[in-house]
């Protein structure tokens, strides 16, 4: 007889005395506290390492240590992941989306700490990535594993993953509204009456803990010195278009560079390429060092000359063209620095890079407009305002999350007076990138594999259906050499009106449709004269066993067929899929996972 532990007794007591919905609220509160502490530990570690390494950097000269620090960081992080974690911990938000898409909602226990260690080393030593994706993965892992510890069902695990992500964003940015919206727009969790309260509790709890430990000041304190006037709306709209196009460059380039690193099979090759590229870029453009939050503070404070500190361009501080070229180089090359960091063995996300990039784009845009149009058209764009607005535009486009962008930037900076331009630029940039790329940088990898769960419930349910679960094998198999007489006997033994035709190797050669031979099957004089190969036909389409369900439904729509054969990569016959089988499975999953009362 199995001996019960104290924890089993606790679980039994909980089931008897605490209702499920109340216990979920308790767990969401605990998740909020844990994710806030994880955020504080991560930020403190990163800033401590950066301070120790860069406190003696000479502002007026090029600093050769910029060539060394990133190499050390990527090497240490890569070795930690390769030999200690022994698992891929990159693309944190994509991993969460995959866990949700597969409806398993299971994230490995090591993700509660491994991303914290790897990203602290990577970013502290200069890796040009952000800490937000690692902390979101950490928070979601905390939610998932805490739920599994208390034997929660999968639907609840999915909600707790969302609570962890919301708490992580709220904790690291002190932005509770943005944390809630992040789970809706980026993780694509549907808000229901049962889910909104736990998400709010986790977000508010994490933000409160962060406020207690780090103070009540906004992350990027911003004082609006000049009110927004309506005449600047066209400039804000066009800034959104610019942000959308640069976000497209960032997204497409990231995916392309990832492909380049993927082709390098060994850790050594990836490390050498990533580390050398990153160190050269940071040496030439020091603002690419780390998250870039110091540069954001400089631009929002209109101290843009500080960006040139410690670089070869220090002597061009008062030169318009020198500053402009410097900013354009940062905008174009940031994606290479971020991708090289992750590709070479580092760990980090694109949250901070998108904020840094947006701030730089917004500042460069207004700086250029002011230089050329102010003397002629008396147009002036407050550069610090447009730097802040650009952050919202870039985030909305890169992450496909306009609402999250608006509220996050407002909460990050306290710039609530700029709510209108923040909304305008977010909408403009979002619609611009949607013309070219319908998936965010987080979801595009899963979308390419057909593994993405989206807000569209029809597509979501199809994503949850596996091809194997709807294959039917009760079709009578016939062969090309069989006579019409043998075919008639097969028809008499079958309940189907479609018959797959295979050869001796089980390769599908065609199908026989009962309707096509109905006029000859009652003519005995033809039984020995005709063989199956004379009246078999090609199927309207074949379904490969690896094809995602969305593509399978597309085949049914295009062919107007009711049954289609399934084959493997060598064209071996495996069975049939029918529309009725898919519809039955569809209704089952819809009732199980998307009922309104959950």
Phi, psi and omega per residue, in radians:
X1 nan 2.287 -3.076
X2 -1.276 2.306 -3.109
X3 -1.436 2.303 -3.133
X4 -1.436 2.430 3.116
X5 -1.624 3.012 3.102
X6 -1.105 -0.540 -3.132
X7 -1.240 -0.640 3.061
X8 -1.079 -0.693 3.103
X9 -1.118 -0.666 3.105
X10 -1.120 -0.735 3.113
X11 -1.087 -0.730 3.117
X12 -1.124 -0.730 3.122
X13 -1.110 -0.733 3.131
X14 -1.072 -0.785 -3.125
X15 -1.079 -0.569 -3.111
X16 -1.433 -0.568 -2.956
X17 -1.951 -0.322 -3.117
X18 -2.139 2.164 3.120
X19 -1.163 2.664 -3.104
X20 -0.959 -0.846 -3.064
X21 -1.157 -0.555 3.095
X22 -1.290 -0.634 3.139
X23 -1.174 -0.599 3.084
X24 -1.078 -0.672 3.109
X25 -1.148 -0.670 3.090
X26 -1.118 -0.783 3.125
X27 -1.093 -0.693 -3.140
X28 -1.117 -0.600 3.081
X29 -1.163 -0.805 3.120
X30 -1.090 -0.729 3.113
X31 -1.064 -0.712 3.111
X32 -1.045 -0.746 3.132
X33 -1.153 -0.833 -3.091
X34 -1.121 -0.731 -3.137
X35 -1.192 -0.592 3.102
X36 -1.120 -0.785 3.118
X37 -1.129 -0.663 3.086
X38 -1.080 -0.725 3.122
X39 -1.109 -0.764 -3.130
X40 -1.121 -0.754 3.129
X41 -1.073 -0.780 -3.115
X42 -1.099 -0.870 -3.113
X43 -1.100 -0.749 -3.116
X44 -1.104 -0.755 -3.134
X45 -1.114 -0.801 -3.139
X46 -1.051 -0.855 -3.082
X47 -1.173 -0.580 3.101
X48 -1.143 -0.809 3.122
X49 -1.096 -0.794 -3.139
X50 -1.070 -0.730 -3.126
X51 -1.112 -0.759 -3.134
X52 -1.116 -0.607 -3.071
X53 -1.463 -0.532 -2.969
X54 -1.992 0.031 -3.051
X55 -1.135 -0.414 -3.113
X56 -1.871 0.301 3.110
X57 -1.138 2.341 -3.133
X58 -1.454 2.046 -3.057
X59 -1.201 -0.491 -3.002
X60 -1.599 -0.010 -3.077
X61 -2.410 2.843 3.030
X62 -1.188 2.470 -3.070
X63 -2.010 1.981 -3.051
X64 -1.209 -0.334 3.137
X65 -1.168 -0.339 3.064
X66 -1.118 -0.368 3.077
X67 -1.381 -0.339 -3.018
X68 -1.767 -0.804 -3.033
X69 -0.946 -0.891 -3.102
X70 -1.066 -0.603 3.134
X71 -1.105 -0.783 3.122
X72 -1.092 -0.777 -3.114
X73 -1.058 -0.842 -3.129
X74 -1.144 -0.677 -3.141
X75 -1.112 -0.848 -3.124
X76 -1.106 -0.759 3.142
X77 -1.138 -0.770 -3.141
X78 -1.094 -0.734 3.119
X79 -1.170 -0.655 3.109
X80 -1.076 -0.800 -3.135
X81 -1.186 -0.726 -3.041
X82 -1.237 -0.703 -2.987
X83 -1.893 -0.327 -3.140
X84 -1.869 -0.933 3.134
X85 -1.292 -0.748 -3.138
X86 0.987 0.721 3.126
X87 -2.771 2.703 3.099
X88 -1.356 2.116 3.135
X89 -2.048 0.222 3.100
X90 -1.356 2.987 3.102
X91 0.908 1.016 -3.042
X92 -0.987 -0.845 -3.094
X93 -1.184 -0.638 3.093
X94 -1.074 -0.670 3.106
X95 -1.108 -0.671 3.117
X96 -1.163 -0.773 3.104
X97 -1.038 -0.662 3.137
X98 -1.169 -0.730 3.122
X99 -1.070 -0.681 3.119
X100 -1.256 -0.736 -3.094
X101 -1.084 -0.653 -3.137
X102 -1.438 -0.039 3.096
X103 1.071 0.330 3.102
X104 -1.614 -0.562 3.098
X105 0.962 0.575 3.139
X106 -1.973 2.099 3.092
X107 -2.044 2.370 -3.006
X108 -1.057 2.507 -3.100
X109 -0.990 -0.622 -3.093
X110 -1.121 -0.343 3.120
X111 -1.197 -0.189 3.071
X112 -1.273 -0.247 -3.132
X113 -2.437 -0.471 -3.013
X114 -1.113 -0.700 -3.141
X115 -1.168 -0.577 3.110
X116 -1.075 -0.818 -3.100
X117 -1.168 -0.870 -3.063
X118 -1.126 -0.763 -3.105
X119 -1.255 -0.566 3.081
X120 -1.054 -0.794 3.134
X121 -1.166 -0.823 -3.083
X122 -1.036 -0.941 -3.041
X123 -1.291 -0.684 -3.139
X124 -1.028 -0.632 3.134
X125 -1.545 0.112 2.997
X126 1.979 -0.009 3.113
X127 -0.940 2.281 -2.986
X128 -1.496 1.014 -3.108
X129 -2.395 3.122 -3.112
X130 -1.914 2.810 -3.136
X131 -1.608 -0.064 -2.982
X132 -1.283 -0.769 3.119
X133 -1.080 -0.770 3.057
X134 -1.051 -0.680 -3.119
X135 -1.288 -0.543 3.064
X136 -1.160 -0.734 3.077
X137 -1.107 -0.715 3.098
X138 -1.063 -0.837 -3.141
X139 -1.084 -0.761 3.127
X140 -1.141 -0.652 3.095
X141 -1.141 -0.658 3.079
X142 -1.077 -0.805 3.131
X143 -1.095 -0.788 -3.111
X144 -1.119 -0.825 -3.067
X145 -1.311 -0.530 3.046
X146 -1.163 -0.719 3.096
X147 -1.124 -0.725 3.121
X148 -1.165 -0.605 3.112
X149 -1.045 -0.649 -3.124
X150 -1.710 0.326 2.997
X151 1.036 0.682 3.117
X152 -1.369 2.649 -3.127
X153 -1.330 2.974 -2.995
X154 -1.114 -0.673 3.132
X155 -1.087 -0.663 3.105
X156 -1.246 -0.647 3.087
X157 -1.030 -0.698 3.121
X158 -1.071 -0.732 3.116
X159 -1.136 -0.713 -3.133
X160 -1.200 -0.551 3.010
X161 -1.072 -0.783 3.081
X162 -1.064 -0.698 3.101
X163 -1.075 -0.726 3.119
X164 -1.111 -0.733 3.126
X165 -1.163 -0.769 3.134
X166 -1.087 -0.753 3.122
X167 -1.132 -0.639 -3.134
X168 -1.138 -0.831 3.129
X169 -1.130 -0.778 3.141
X170 -1.110 -0.648 -3.095
X171 -1.272 -0.753 -3.059
X172 -1.358 -0.481 -3.129
X173 -1.862 -0.134 -2.997
X174 0.966 0.851 -3.041
X175 -2.378 1.440 -3.058
X176 -1.122 -0.658 -3.137
X177 -1.167 -0.747 3.127
X178 -1.098 -0.626 3.108
X179 -1.077 -0.749 3.114
X180 -1.146 -0.803 -3.093
X181 -1.184 -0.540 3.115
X182 -1.022 -0.742 -3.123
X183 -1.180 -0.488 -3.128
X184 -1.424 -0.805 -3.031
X185 -1.472 -0.715 -3.034
X186 -1.629 -0.862 3.101
X187 -1.408 -0.240 3.024
X188 1.081 0.740 3.020
X189 -1.524 2.325 3.105
X190 -1.300 2.315 3.085
X191 -1.431 2.198 3.017
X192 -2.215 3.012 -3.141
X193 -1.032 -0.603 -3.086
X194 -1.360 -0.402 -3.033
X195 -1.710 -0.450 -3.022
X196 -1.173 -0.640 -3.103
X197 -1.186 -0.831 3.074
X198 -1.032 -0.699 3.122
X199 -1.103 -0.723 3.119
X200 -1.128 -0.744 -3.121
X201 -1.076 -0.801 3.130
X202 -1.090 -0.772 -3.118
X203 -1.112 -0.876 -3.089
X204 -1.156 -0.726 3.136
X205 -1.070 -0.829 -3.135
X206 -1.083 -0.743 -3.137
X207 -1.123 -0.711 -3.135
X208 -1.125 -0.764 3.116
X209 -1.070 -0.728 3.117
X210 -1.121 -0.716 3.095
X211 -1.069 -0.720 -3.122
X212 -1.096 -0.716 -3.034
X213 -1.560 -0.450 -3.063
X214 -2.050 0.006 3.130
X215 1.647 2.915 -3.039
X216 -1.583 -0.044 -3.110
X217 -1.251 2.512 3.111
X218 -1.100 2.743 -3.090
X219 -1.074 -0.732 3.071
X220 -2.141 1.475 -3.091
X221 -0.960 2.220 -3.055
X222 -2.350 2.202 3.076
X223 -2.000 2.124 -3.099
X224 -1.366 1.914 -3.078
X225 -1.486 -0.324 -3.118
X226 -2.402 2.227 -3.094
X227 -1.225 2.685 -3.129
X228 -1.365 2.320 3.112
X229 -1.982 2.620 -3.016
X230 -1.099 -0.433 -3.124
X231 -1.113 -0.288 -3.093
X232 -1.585 -0.032 -3.102
X233 -1.012 -0.782 3.107
X234 -1.015 -0.631 3.121
X235 -1.188 -0.645 3.107
X236 -1.168 -0.744 3.111
X237 -1.039 -0.785 -3.118
X238 -1.213 -0.588 3.058
X239 -1.057 -0.669 3.085
X240 -1.056 -0.718 3.104
X241 -1.104 -0.774 3.120
X242 -1.060 -0.795 3.121
X243 -1.064 -0.714 3.129
X244 -1.076 -0.734 -3.129
X245 -1.220 -0.696 3.110
X246 -1.208 -0.608 3.062
X247 -1.118 -0.636 3.073
X248 -1.097 -0.777 3.065
X249 -1.035 -0.749 -3.124
X250 -1.117 -0.798 -3.099
X251 -1.167 -0.904 -3.094
X252 -1.123 -0.700 -3.133
X253 -1.168 -0.664 3.112
X254 -1.050 -0.838 -3.131
X255 -1.111 -0.696 -3.140
X256 -1.155 -0.787 -3.122
X257 -1.158 -0.658 3.063
X258 -1.023 -0.672 3.099
X259 -1.115 -0.667 3.103
X260 -1.095 -0.814 -3.140
X261 -1.174 -0.568 -3.131
X262 -1.111 -0.547 -3.131
X263 -1.284 -0.326 3.074
X264 -1.477 1.842 -2.931
X265 -1.287 -0.493 -3.032
X266 -1.755 2.643 3.097
X267 -1.068 -0.654 -3.100
X268 -1.068 -0.807 -3.133
X269 -1.132 -0.750 3.127
X270 -1.094 -0.745 -3.133
X271 -1.118 -0.798 -3.106
X272 -1.080 -0.758 3.138
X273 -1.198 -0.865 -3.083
X274 -1.129 -0.813 -3.088
X275 -1.151 -0.762 -3.114
X276 -1.161 -0.731 3.133
X277 -1.123 -0.794 -3.105
X278 -1.136 -0.787 -3.085
X279 -1.120 -0.688 3.117
X280 -1.145 -0.761 -3.136
X281 -1.103 -0.744 -3.135
X282 -1.218 -0.610 3.093
X283 -1.097 -0.733 -3.136
X284 -1.323 -0.647 -3.058
X285 -2.260 1.444 -3.085
X286 -0.962 -0.502 3.095
X287 -1.039 -0.289 3.105
X288 -1.327 -0.108 -3.136
X289 -1.211 2.180 3.040
X290 1.205 -2.683 -3.071
X291 -1.188 -0.519 -3.113
X292 1.601 0.176 -3.085
X293 -1.209 -0.519 3.061
X294 -1.121 -0.656 3.114
X295 -1.178 -0.671 3.104
X296 -1.068 -0.752 3.123
X297 -1.093 -0.661 3.129
X298 -1.152 -0.748 -3.117
X299 -1.221 -0.693 3.121
X300 -1.204 -0.445 3.094
X301 -1.632 0.122 3.132
X302 1.064 0.474 3.060
X303 -1.772 0.915 -2.988
X304 -1.155 -0.355 3.116
X305 -1.096 -0.444 -3.120
X306 -1.117 -0.392 -3.133
X307 -1.087 -0.469 -3.092
X308 -1.510 -0.037 3.134
X309 -1.079 2.438 3.072
X310 1.255 0.289 -3.096
X311 -2.150 2.980 3.093
X312 -1.192 -0.262 -3.071
X313 -1.675 0.201 -3.054
X314 -0.972 -0.622 -3.093
X315 -1.282 -0.088 -3.111
X316 -1.794 0.373 -3.059
X317 -1.024 -0.558 -3.081
X318 -1.836 0.269 -3.112
X319 -1.899 2.110 -3.080
X320 -1.034 -0.849 -3.073
X321 -1.171 -0.624 3.101
X322 -1.104 -0.796 3.130
X323 -1.139 -0.745 -3.106
X324 -1.116 -0.815 3.119
X325 -1.080 -0.694 3.116
X326 -1.051 -0.795 3.137
X327 -1.153 -0.718 3.136
X328 -1.128 -0.656 3.086
X329 -1.102 -0.719 3.109
X330 -1.082 -0.803 -3.103
X331 -1.063 -0.755 -3.078
X332 -1.325 -0.640 -2.978
X333 -1.666 -0.152 -3.130
X334 -0.983 -0.714 -3.102
X335 -1.106 -0.589 3.131
X336 -1.236 -0.660 3.114
X337 -1.162 -0.769 -3.123
X338 -1.156 -0.794 -3.116
X339 -1.200 -0.623 3.104
X340 -1.152 -0.625 3.115
X341 -1.052 -0.920 -3.125
X342 -1.241 -0.713 -3.119
X343 -1.145 -0.553 -3.100
X344 -1.419 -0.123 3.123
X345 2.196 -0.059 3.121
X346 -1.377 3.098 -3.113
X347 -2.384 2.135 3.124
X348 3.134 3.050 -3.083
X349 -2.101 -3.069 -3.079
X350 -1.882 0.183 3.114
X351 -1.095 -1.028 3.138
X352 -1.106 -0.743 3.073
X353 -1.004 -0.637 3.132
X354 -1.210 -0.634 3.068
X355 -1.147 -0.809 3.135
X356 -1.085 -0.771 -3.132
X357 -1.128 -0.768 3.140
X358 -1.102 -0.698 3.115
X359 -1.111 -0.729 3.132
X360 -1.165 -0.734 3.131
X361 -1.121 -0.813 -3.135
X362 -1.065 -0.716 3.131
X363 -1.196 -0.839 -3.115
X364 -1.059 -0.668 3.132
X365 -1.081 -0.901 -3.112
X366 -1.218 -0.620 3.119
X367 -1.073 -0.722 3.140
X368 -1.240 -0.787 3.120
X369 -1.033 -0.765 -3.131
X370 -1.132 -0.636 -3.099
X371 -1.175 -0.678 -3.042
X372 -1.670 -0.558 -2.991
X373 -1.808 -0.347 -3.079
X374 -1.054 -0.811 3.134
X375 -1.154 -0.479 -3.044
X376 -1.664 -0.763 -2.969
X377 -1.971 0.013 -3.123
X378 0.974 0.650 3.086
X379 -1.788 2.265 3.103
X380 -2.296 2.237 3.101
X381 -1.953 2.030 3.119
X382 -1.016 2.028 -2.988
X383 -1.142 -0.658 3.128
X384 -1.190 -0.618 3.082
X385 -1.118 -0.784 -3.087
X386 -1.291 -0.453 3.023
X387 -1.124 -0.738 3.107
X388 -1.169 -0.754 3.135
X389 -1.104 -0.663 3.125
X390 -1.090 -0.568 3.097
X391 -1.057 -0.756 3.126
X392 -1.155 -0.735 -3.123
X393 -1.097 -0.745 -3.111
X394 -1.220 -0.740 -3.130
X395 -1.134 -0.739 3.138
X396 -1.036 -0.653 -3.094
X397 -1.382 -0.824 -3.087
X398 -1.132 -0.748 -3.043
X399 -1.716 -0.051 -3.089
X400 0.949 0.851 -3.056
X401 -2.480 1.292 -3.079
X402 -1.082 -0.688 -3.130
X403 -1.183 -0.786 3.101
X404 -1.018 -0.737 -3.126
X405 -1.074 -0.809 -3.099
X406 -1.062 -0.904 -3.056
X407 -1.288 -0.590 3.133
X408 -1.132 -0.818 -3.124
X409 -1.139 -0.688 3.102
X410 -1.105 -0.732 -3.134
X411 -1.306 -0.598 -3.138
X412 -1.130 -0.663 -2.972
X413 -1.929 -0.296 -3.015
X414 1.333 0.269 -3.099
X415 -1.508 0.896 -3.092
X416 -1.200 -0.345 3.116
X417 -1.206 -0.299 -3.135
X418 -1.740 0.444 -3.072
X419 -1.013 -0.742 -3.111
X420 -1.093 -0.938 3.102
X421 -1.112 -0.543 3.082
X422 -1.086 -0.730 3.113
X423 -1.180 -0.722 -3.112
X424 -1.105 -0.829 -3.095
X425 -1.183 -0.614 -3.141
X426 -1.158 -0.771 3.127
X427 -1.132 -0.767 -3.112
X428 -1.098 -0.806 -3.119
X429 -1.202 -0.661 -3.133
X430 -1.107 -0.814 3.142
X431 -1.191 -0.545 3.109
X432 -1.116 -0.860 -3.102
X433 -1.260 -0.482 3.127
X434 -1.147 -0.388 3.072
X435 -1.165 -0.456 -3.049
X436 -1.988 -0.561 -3.037
X437 -2.483 1.943 -3.039
X438 -1.506 -0.086 3.111
X439 -2.032 2.568 3.106
X440 -1.283 2.959 3.140
X441 -1.128 -0.422 3.113
X442 -1.351 -0.681 -2.994
X443 -1.674 -0.195 -3.025
X444 -1.111 -0.607 -3.122
X445 -1.152 -0.732 3.120
X446 -1.251 -0.643 -3.132
X447 -1.088 -0.654 3.129
X448 -1.123 -0.459 3.123
X449 -1.682 -0.045 -3.094
X450 1.251 0.512 -3.067
X451 -2.019 0.344 -3.039
X452 -1.739 2.290 3.025
X453 -1.638 2.165 -3.074
X454 -2.029 3.126 3.100
X455 -1.133 -0.481 -3.139
X456 -1.214 1.905 -3.033
X457 -1.120 -0.566 3.097
X458 -1.049 -0.841 3.132
X459 -1.171 -0.627 -3.138
X460 -1.071 -0.822 -3.118
X461 -1.130 -0.721 3.104
X462 -1.075 -0.629 3.105
X463 -1.105 -0.628 -3.094
X464 -1.346 -0.319 3.129
X465 -1.398 2.332 3.044
X466 -1.753 2.573 -3.127
X467 -1.047 -0.724 -3.100
X468 -1.048 -0.572 -3.047
X469 -1.273 -0.272 -3.093
X470 -2.013 0.107 3.101
X471 -1.282 2.373 3.087
X472 -1.961 2.398 -3.050
X473 -2.075 0.245 -3.102
X474 -1.648 0.518 3.080
X475 -1.641 2.327 -3.139
X476 -1.257 2.138 -3.126
X477 -1.514 2.344 3.058
X478 -2.146 2.951 -3.064
X479 -2.177 2.707 -3.052
X480 -1.020 -0.552 -3.059
X481 -1.424 -0.223 -3.091
X482 -1.081 2.513 3.128
X483 -1.449 2.921 3.099
X484 -1.048 -0.640 3.130
X485 -1.073 -0.746 3.115
X486 -1.191 -0.565 3.106
X487 -1.128 -0.738 3.133
X488 -1.082 -0.694 3.095
X489 -1.096 -0.697 3.114
X490 -1.114 -0.698 3.120
X491 -1.073 -0.698 -3.110
X492 -1.134 -0.480 -3.102
X493 -1.619 -0.099 -3.037
X494 -1.903 2.669 3.060
X495 -1.775 0.054 -3.079
X496 -1.853 2.840 3.088
X497 -1.971 0.241 3.079
X498 -2.254 2.394 -3.091
X499 -2.292 2.040 3.103
X500 -1.236 2.459 3.121
X501 -1.922 2.077 -3.141
X502 -2.198 2.743 3.077
X503 -1.629 -2.954 -3.084
X504 -1.174 -0.330 3.125
X505 -1.645 0.132 -3.101
X506 1.148 0.412 3.061
X507 -1.469 2.312 -3.113
X508 -1.247 2.131 3.139
X509 -1.796 -0.387 -3.121
X510 2.929 -2.892 3.095
X511 -2.419 2.728 3.006
X512 -1.965 2.205 3.118
X513 -1.778 2.229 -3.100
X514 -0.984 -0.678 -3.120
X515 -1.094 -0.532 -3.089
X516 -1.300 -0.385 -3.090
X517 -2.016 0.157 -3.091
X518 -1.057 -0.576 -3.088
X519 -1.353 -0.225 -3.137
X520 -2.016 -0.204 -3.032
X521 -1.248 -0.250 3.104
X522 -1.820 0.350 3.101
X523 -1.979 1.627 -3.063
X524 -1.002 -0.501 -3.110
X525 -1.124 -0.290 -3.116
X526 -1.702 -0.096 -3.011
X527 -1.030 -0.663 -3.118
X528 -1.699 -0.237 -3.088
X529 -1.463 -0.534 -3.089
X530 -1.881 2.448 3.054
X531 -1.978 2.906 -3.076
X532 -1.021 -0.652 -3.089
X533 -1.133 -0.263 3.133
X534 -1.376 -0.556 -3.070
X535 -2.093 0.096 3.044
X536 -1.294 2.718 -3.130
X537 -2.283 2.856 3.055
X538 -1.347 2.484 3.084
X539 -1.188 2.689 3.131
X540 -0.997 -0.545 3.109
X541 -2.880 2.809 3.051
X542 -2.054 2.485 3.136
X543 -1.775 2.076 3.034
X544 -1.304 2.435 -3.058
X545 -1.027 -0.425 -3.100
X546 -1.614 0.014 -3.077
X547 -1.260 2.340 3.094
X548 -1.168 2.724 -3.040
X549 -1.112 -0.543 3.118
X550 -1.096 -0.675 3.112
X551 -1.237 -0.601 3.110
X552 -1.111 -0.779 3.117
X553 -1.118 -0.596 3.096
X554 -1.119 -0.682 3.088
X555 -1.099 -0.736 3.115
X556 -1.083 -0.704 -3.141
X557 -1.164 -0.732 -3.081
X558 -1.223 -0.633 -3.070
X559 -1.633 -0.249 -3.081
X560 1.021 0.468 -3.133
X561 -1.534 2.807 3.080
X562 -1.852 -0.472 3.078
X563 -2.308 2.375 3.079
X564 -2.320 2.435 -3.134
X565 -1.304 2.644 3.123
X566 -1.953 2.329 3.139
X567 -2.314 2.833 3.040
X568 -1.620 -2.957 -3.074
X569 -1.148 -0.385 3.119
X570 -1.713 0.232 3.104
X571 1.217 0.364 3.054
X572 -1.306 2.372 -3.110
X573 -1.224 2.322 -3.129
X574 -2.101 -0.387 -3.105
X575 2.641 -2.872 3.115
X576 -2.200 2.684 2.953
X577 -2.086 2.316 3.131
X578 -2.001 2.686 3.106
X579 -1.056 -0.703 -3.094
X580 -1.089 -0.667 3.112
X581 -1.124 -0.739 3.124
X582 -1.113 -0.782 -3.121
X583 -1.084 -0.703 3.110
X584 -1.119 -0.779 3.111
X585 -1.144 -0.661 3.116
X586 -1.021 -0.844 -3.114
X587 -1.102 -0.654 3.134
X588 -1.105 -0.803 -3.128
X589 -1.216 -0.653 3.128
X590 -1.046 -0.772 3.135
X591 -1.200 -0.636 -3.066
X592 -1.289 -0.740 -2.958
X593 -1.854 -0.372 -3.000
X594 -2.146 0.380 3.100
X595 -1.198 2.595 -3.015
X596 -1.221 -0.353 -3.040
X597 -1.544 0.026 -3.094
X598 -1.311 nan nan
